[in-house]
Amino acid sequence: MNEKAVAGLSDRLAKLNNEIRDTTHANQRPKDAATLLILDRTAGAPLRVLMGRRHMRHRFFPGAYVFPGGKVDAADSFVPVAAPYDEATAAKINLDLKRPKTAARARAFGVAAIRETFEEAGLFIGTRMERGAPSLKGDMAAFSERGIAIALDRLRFVARAITPPRRPRRFDTRFFACFAGDVVDRLEAGVGPSGELEDVAWLTIEEAKKTQIPPITVAILDEIEDRLASDPALDPTAPIPYYRWVGKTFQRSMI
């Protein structure tokens, strides 16, 4: 790692550690969560990422710009998929996976990222099937109606972060990425059926940083920008950053 990269990492950790935190709450186990960075690398244009503004009715970061994502639901473990993770991605997701440590639970992270992206942004990530697309229920029935099956091999696992202890809400979040070309369909409304995100838009990294975004989101934007500079294909075998609270500070390790 060169001097510029070291300085950038130090600054990243300092901002996370200096964030004002309400740490007066009873400690709780982090809930599994997943989010998806959809990257647009149109030739001749700067890198853009899809983000949306959280509705002001939210208690958690109201009005902040975020990537599509949210809590993993129990039902996500049972959603059929057309293609599994590649082996390297599956191994990283299983690393330090809290109990129960099952293949279905590991698969649920990717399903949740794709499900939340549809519910919040109205985008379909998967593969079209001429026949035999799995029958999904609820809002996800829209996949079945369009002959689209969820495909986890479209996802690249790019980061993991755990909310510090004694926060009002804690999440153990897996950050995935895919490319704009992996979007196989979209709702005409331009947003998803949940109504959780407003003003869904493609933003450059610099534009995103000028909006109201949580510090960990800034850190992930920096991480993906650095990663793409040296690994534009997002090689699934490459190590990824893991942010977590150790002692009294945020620490970053590679997994």
C-alpha positions as CSV (number, residue, x, y, z in Angstrom):
1,M,0.0,0.0,0.0
2,N,1.5,3.4,-1.1
3,E,1.6,6.5,1.1
4,K,-1.5,8.0,-0.5
5,A,-3.5,4.8,0.1
6,V,-2.3,4.7,3.7
7,A,-3.2,8.3,4.3
8,G,-6.7,7.7,2.8
9,L,-7.3,4.7,5.0
10,S,-6.2,6.6,8.1
11,D,-8.5,9.4,7.2
12,R,-11.4,7.0,6.6
13,L,-11.0,5.3,10.0
14,A,-10.6,8.7,11.8
15,K,-13.9,9.9,10.4
16,L,-15.6,6.7,11.5
17,N,-14.1,7.0,15.0
18,N,-15.0,10.7,15.3
19,E,-18.6,10.2,14.4
20,I,-20.9,11.3,17.2
21,R,-22.7,8.3,18.5
22,D,-25.5,7.6,20.9
23,T,-24.0,4.7,22.9
24,T,-26.5,4.7,25.8
25,H,-28.6,1.9,24.6
26,A,-28.6,-1.7,25.9
27,N,-26.3,-3.8,23.8
28,Q,-27.9,-6.1,21.2
29,R,-26.8,-8.6,18.7
30,P,-26.5,-7.1,15.2
31,K,-29.1,-8.0,12.7
32,D,-28.1,-9.5,9.3
33,A,-28.4,-6.9,6.5
34,A,-27.4,-6.6,2.9
35,T,-27.0,-3.7,0.4
36,L,-26.2,-3.4,-3.2
37,L,-24.0,-0.9,-5.1
38,I,-25.1,-0.9,-8.7
39,L,-22.2,0.6,-10.7
40,D,-22.5,2.4,-14.1
41,R,-19.2,2.5,-16.0
42,T,-20.5,4.0,-19.3
43,A,-17.5,4.7,-21.5
44,G,-16.3,8.2,-21.5
45,A,-18.2,9.1,-18.3
46,P,-17.2,9.1,-14.6
47,L,-18.2,6.1,-12.5
48,R,-21.8,6.5,-11.1
49,V,-23.6,4.5,-8.4
50,L,-27.3,4.2,-7.8
51,M,-28.5,5.8,-4.5
52,G,-31.8,7.0,-3.1
53,R,-32.9,9.4,-0.4
54,R,-34.5,7.7,2.6
55,H,-38.0,8.9,3.3
56,M,-38.2,11.5,6.2
57,R,-40.6,9.2,8.1
58,H,-37.7,6.8,8.8
59,R,-36.3,6.8,12.3
60,F,-32.9,5.5,11.0
61,F,-31.0,8.2,9.0
62,P,-34.1,10.0,7.7
63,G,-33.3,12.0,4.5
64,A,-29.9,10.4,4.1
65,Y,-28.8,9.0,0.7
66,V,-28.1,5.3,0.8
67,F,-27.6,2.3,-1.4
68,P,-30.6,0.1,-1.8
69,G,-30.6,-2.5,1.0
70,G,-32.0,-3.5,4.3
71,K,-32.5,-6.3,6.9
72,V,-32.3,-9.9,5.8
73,D,-35.8,-11.5,6.2
74,A,-36.2,-15.1,7.4
75,A,-38.0,-15.9,4.1
76,D,-34.9,-14.9,2.1
77,S,-33.3,-18.2,3.1
78,F,-36.0,-20.1,1.1
79,V,-36.1,-18.1,-2.1
80,P,-35.0,-20.3,-5.1
81,V,-32.1,-18.9,-7.2
82,A,-31.1,-19.7,-10.7
83,A,-27.4,-19.5,-10.0
84,P,-25.5,-19.6,-6.7
85,Y,-22.5,-17.4,-5.6
86,D,-19.2,-18.3,-7.0
87,E,-17.0,-20.4,-4.6
88,A,-14.8,-17.5,-3.5
89,T,-17.8,-15.3,-2.6
90,A,-19.6,-18.1,-0.8
91,A,-16.4,-18.7,1.3
92,K,-16.1,-15.0,2.3
93,I,-19.8,-14.8,3.3
94,N,-19.4,-17.9,5.5
95,L,-16.3,-16.5,7.2
96,D,-17.3,-15.4,10.8
97,L,-20.9,-16.1,10.0
98,K,-22.9,-16.1,13.2
99,R,-25.0,-19.1,14.1
100,P,-26.9,-20.8,12.6
101,K,-24.1,-21.2,10.0
102,T,-26.0,-22.8,7.1
103,A,-25.8,-22.5,3.3
104,A,-29.4,-21.1,3.3
105,R,-28.5,-18.3,5.7
106,A,-25.4,-17.4,3.6
107,R,-27.5,-17.4,0.5
108,A,-30.1,-15.1,2.1
109,F,-27.7,-12.1,2.1
110,G,-27.6,-12.0,-1.7
111,V,-31.3,-12.6,-2.0
112,A,-32.0,-9.8,0.4
113,A,-29.7,-7.4,-1.5
114,I,-31.6,-8.2,-4.8
115,R,-35.0,-8.1,-3.1
116,E,-34.4,-4.8,-1.4
117,T,-33.1,-3.3,-4.6
118,F,-36.4,-4.2,-6.3
119,E,-38.6,-3.1,-3.4
120,E,-36.8,0.3,-3.1
121,A,-35.5,1.1,-6.6
122,G,-37.8,-1.0,-8.9
123,L,-34.8,-2.8,-10.5
124,F,-34.6,-6.5,-11.3
125,I,-31.2,-8.2,-10.9
126,G,-31.2,-11.8,-12.3
127,T,-31.5,-13.8,-15.4
128,R,-34.3,-14.2,-17.9
129,M,-35.7,-17.7,-18.4
130,E,-37.7,-18.8,-21.4
131,R,-39.6,-21.1,-19.1
132,G,-39.6,-22.4,-15.5
133,A,-38.8,-19.2,-13.6
134,P,-39.4,-19.9,-9.9
135,S,-42.8,-18.8,-8.5
136,L,-42.2,-16.1,-6.0
137,K,-44.7,-14.5,-3.7
138,G,-45.7,-11.0,-2.6
139,D,-43.9,-8.1,-4.2
140,M,-41.3,-10.6,-5.6
141,A,-44.0,-12.1,-7.8
142,A,-43.1,-9.4,-10.2
143,F,-39.9,-11.4,-11.0
144,S,-42.0,-14.5,-11.8
145,E,-44.4,-12.5,-14.0
146,R,-41.5,-11.3,-16.1
147,G,-39.8,-14.7,-16.3
148,I,-36.8,-13.5,-14.2
149,A,-35.0,-15.7,-11.7
150,I,-32.6,-14.4,-9.0
151,A,-29.0,-15.0,-9.9
152,L,-26.5,-14.6,-7.2
153,D,-23.5,-15.0,-9.5
154,R,-24.2,-11.5,-10.7
155,L,-23.1,-10.2,-7.3
156,R,-19.6,-9.2,-6.1
157,F,-19.1,-9.2,-2.3
158,V,-17.1,-6.0,-1.8
159,A,-17.3,-5.1,2.0
160,R,-18.7,-6.0,5.4
161,A,-19.4,-3.6,8.3
162,I,-20.9,-4.1,11.8
163,T,-22.5,-1.2,13.7
164,P,-20.7,-0.4,17.0
165,P,-22.1,-1.7,20.3
166,R,-24.8,0.2,22.2
167,R,-26.2,2.0,19.2
168,P,-30.0,2.2,18.9
169,R,-29.9,-0.2,16.0
170,R,-27.1,-2.6,15.0
171,F,-26.5,-4.3,11.7
172,D,-24.0,-6.8,10.4
173,T,-24.1,-5.7,6.7
174,R,-22.7,-7.4,3.6
175,F,-22.1,-4.9,0.8
176,F,-22.5,-6.4,-2.7
177,A,-21.8,-4.7,-6.0
178,C,-23.0,-5.4,-9.6
179,F,-22.9,-3.5,-12.8
180,A,-25.6,-1.6,-14.6
181,G,-25.6,-4.2,-17.3
182,D,-26.8,-6.8,-14.7
183,V,-30.2,-4.9,-14.5
184,V,-32.5,-7.0,-16.7
185,D,-35.7,-5.0,-16.2
186,R,-37.1,-2.1,-14.2
187,L,-40.5,-0.7,-13.1
188,E,-41.7,2.2,-15.1
189,A,-42.3,4.3,-12.0
190,G,-38.5,4.6,-11.4
191,V,-38.9,3.6,-7.8
192,G,-39.8,0.4,-6.0
193,P,-43.2,-0.6,-4.5
194,S,-42.0,-0.1,-0.8
195,G,-41.8,3.7,-1.1
196,E,-38.8,3.7,1.2
197,L,-36.5,5.6,-1.1
198,E,-37.2,8.9,-2.8
199,D,-35.2,10.6,-5.5
200,V,-33.5,7.4,-6.8
201,A,-30.7,8.6,-9.0
202,W,-27.3,7.8,-10.5
203,L,-24.6,9.8,-8.7
204,T,-20.9,10.2,-9.3
205,I,-18.7,9.4,-6.2
206,E,-18.1,13.1,-5.7
207,E,-21.8,14.0,-6.1
208,A,-22.7,11.2,-3.6
209,K,-20.2,12.6,-1.0
210,K,-21.8,16.0,-1.1
211,T,-25.2,14.6,-0.1
212,Q,-26.3,13.7,3.5
213,I,-24.8,10.2,3.8
214,P,-23.7,8.1,6.8
215,P,-19.9,7.9,7.5
216,I,-19.8,4.2,6.7
217,T,-21.4,4.9,3.3
218,V,-18.6,7.4,2.6
219,A,-16.0,4.7,3.6
220,I,-17.6,2.2,1.3
221,L,-17.6,4.7,-1.6
222,D,-13.9,5.3,-1.0
223,E,-13.3,1.6,-0.9
224,I,-15.1,0.8,-4.2
225,E,-13.4,3.7,-5.9
226,D,-10.0,2.4,-4.8
227,R,-10.9,-1.1,-5.7
228,L,-12.0,-0.3,-9.2
229,A,-8.9,1.6,-10.0
230,S,-6.8,-1.6,-9.6
231,D,-9.4,-4.3,-10.2
232,P,-12.1,-3.0,-12.6
233,A,-13.7,-6.5,-12.9
234,L,-14.0,-6.9,-9.1
235,D,-12.3,-10.2,-9.0
236,P,-14.3,-12.3,-6.5
237,T,-11.1,-13.9,-5.2
238,A,-9.6,-10.6,-4.1
239,P,-9.7,-9.7,-0.3
240,I,-12.3,-7.3,0.9
241,P,-12.5,-4.8,3.8
242,Y,-14.2,-5.7,7.0
243,Y,-15.1,-2.8,9.4
244,R,-16.0,-3.6,13.0
245,W,-15.7,-2.2,16.5
246,V,-12.8,-3.6,18.5
247,G,-12.2,-2.3,22.0
248,K,-13.0,1.4,21.6
249,T,-12.3,2.0,17.9
250,F,-13.4,1.0,14.4
251,Q,-10.9,-1.3,12.9
252,R,-10.5,-2.5,9.3
253,S,-9.2,-5.9,8.4
254,M,-9.1,-7.7,5.1
255,I,-10.9,-11.0,4.5
